[in-house]
């Protein structure tokens, strides 16, 4: 996948987004709350051991995932963002809306 991937996030009353550039393999967090931004950036730039499902609900393997490797790795890591940082991924909220309205 070429280009940029982005997804909306929220932390407290602040809306923002995570943007990934596949050409540079860079993750950028845009969020009005500095604490939430730092938490998300730290989490999304570290390698994590994540249990990945396979054929059945009981078939998992632990894999090292680098969120900067590609879009799919970032998406997998984003599924763990809330529990680890308190930053919520708003998968269905349009990023363009968030850019216009950075607060609830």
Secondary structure, DSSP 8 states (H G I E B T S, - for coil): --SEEEEEEEETTEEEEEEEETTTTEEEEEES-HHHHHHHHHHHTSEEEEEEE-SSTT-EEEEEEETTS-HHHHHHHHTTHHHHHS-EEETTS-HHHHHH--B-
